């Protein structure tokens, strides 16, 4: 069941296809979009994308995705699509940690958002400001929790910060962390926890 606003339980996939591990590959599909122009547009995932890759964990440089095969200059938003494998019942936490540096001439820090869907049910959203300190180092953290049962959940995540006029004015890295039921601490997502169906 979901833990947001008394929403009804989310049903795990129990079809024969979903029970066959051969139908899945490690990692979620990461669809890269240009960052929204304003805070009021953050919750709307853009229709157009600028590239994509398979995400199996680790930090994502939202300002530079060339190493991931995406040729795009400027801040990007990340949409993950796939299946979340849950092994134990309880409360699962998802955290988007953002950190980076902002140029001295950036007077309005970016606004950021995290939204997650489990079985097409929205969990969240959470918002934060990527506010810099005196050294222009900026940090923001957004946490979303949901009650889950063992099984496979259709999973979708969207996180982005508002775009900046100068593509070189902000260097922002995203760390996606989870705390599955039974774990004591947050940790990075693994490729055997977020899956996708090839083809």
N, C-alpha and C positions, 0 to 999 in steps of 0.2 A: 504494500500500500504506500501511497505517497504521503509525505509529511507536510504538505503545504495547504493550509486553509481547509483541512478536512476533506480533501479530494478523495474520491473513491479509489479502491485499490487498483494499481496498474497490473495488468495481466502479463505474466511472462510468456514467452513463446514456447509452446508445447507441441507444435506440429512435428511430424516425423523428419521433415527437412531440417528443422532447427536443432533436432537432437543428434544429427549426424555431423561430427566434427569435420568431416571431409568437405562439407559445404562452406567452410569458413577459412579465411586467411588472417594472419596476425595483422593488427593495426586497423585504424579507422581511416576512412577517406577524408582528407583535409582539403576543403575547397577554400581557395583564397579569394577574398573580395577587397576592393578598395575601401579604406576606412570611410565611414559616413562623415559628411561635411559638418554636421551639428549634433548636439546632444539629443535633440528631439527625434533624430532619425536613427539613433543607436539600436533601438529594439527591432528595426526593420532590416532583415537580411537583404542586401542588394540582389537584384535579379541577375546581374552580370557578374561573372567571375574573371579573374586575371590569371588563373592557373590552379594547380592542385598537386598533391603528393599523398603518399601513405604515411600516416602518423603512428609510430609505435612507441612513443614516449620521448622524453627529453625536452630541453628548452627550444622555443621557436622565436627567432629574431623577427619581430613584426616589421622592422624597418629594412630588412635585407634577407630575402628568401632565395637568393641566387643559388646558394648551396643546396637548396631543396628543389632546384630546377624551375623556379618561378622568376621570370625577368620582369620585375615591377619595382619602380622607385617610389618611395613614399610609404606611409604607414598602411598596414593592411589589417583586415579583420579575418578571423579564422572560424570556419564552420566545419565541425566534425560530424560525420554521419557513419553509423555502423551499429554494432551490437555490443552491449555491455554484459560481460560474464560475471555473475554474482554467485559466490560459493556458499555464503552463510547469511542467514536472516539477521536483520538488525538495521541500524542507521548507517547509511553511507554518506560521507562528506566529499564534496568536490570543491577545490580551491583553485582560483586563477591568481597566481602571484605575478605581478608586473613590476619590472624594475628597469631603470635605464637612466639616461641623461637628457636634459633639455637645454637648448641654446639659451644664452643670456637674454636674447631679445624676444623670448617667448613669455609674454606677460599673462596669458590665459592658459593654464595647464589643461591638458586633455582630460575629458570625462570618459570613463570606461564603464563597460557593462558586461555581465555574464548571464546567459540564459541557458537552461538545460531542459530538454524534453525526454521523458521516459515513456515509452509506449504512446507517443504523440500527446502526452500530458505535460503542460508547462510547469516546471519547477523553478521558482525564482520570479522575477529577475533580481539581481543585486548590482548596485552601482557604486562607483568609487571615483575619486579625483586623483589623478596622477600628479600629486603636488611635489614640487622640488624643495630640497633644503638649500642652505646657503651655498653649497657647492654645486648646485644644479642637479644633484642626484635625486631621482624621483622613484617613489615606490607606491604601490597600491595593492590591496588584497581583497578578493571577493570570495565569499564562502556560501555554498548552497548545500543543504542536506535533504535526504529523502529516506524514508523507510522502505526497505526492499526485502524480497524473498529470494531464495536460490533460484537460478534460472538465467535465461537470456532475455535482456530487455532491448527493444529497439531504442537506439540512443542518438540524440542530436544535441550538439552544443554550439553556441554562438558567443564569441567574445570579441570585442573591438574597443578601440579608443577613438575619439574624434580625430579627424584628419588635421594636419598642420599645413600651413601655406607653403612653407619651405621644406622640401623633403629631407633636408639635412638637419632640420631643427630638433628632431626628436629621434633618439635611438632607444627602442623599447623591446625588451625580451619578455616573453610569456613562459612561465613554468606552470604546467597543469599538474596538480597534485590530487591524490585521493586518499581517503581513509576508509577502507572497507570495514564492514562489521567484524569485530574481533581483533582488528589491528589497534595498537596503542598510539601510533603516530601517523601523521601525514607522510606520504612518499610519492615518488613519481609513478605515473601510469606505465604499465608494462604492455608489451605487444600481445600477450595472451589474455588480456583483460578487455581490450577494445579490439573488435574483430570486424571484418567486412566480408561480403559475399562477392567473389570474383565474377566478372562479366556483367 
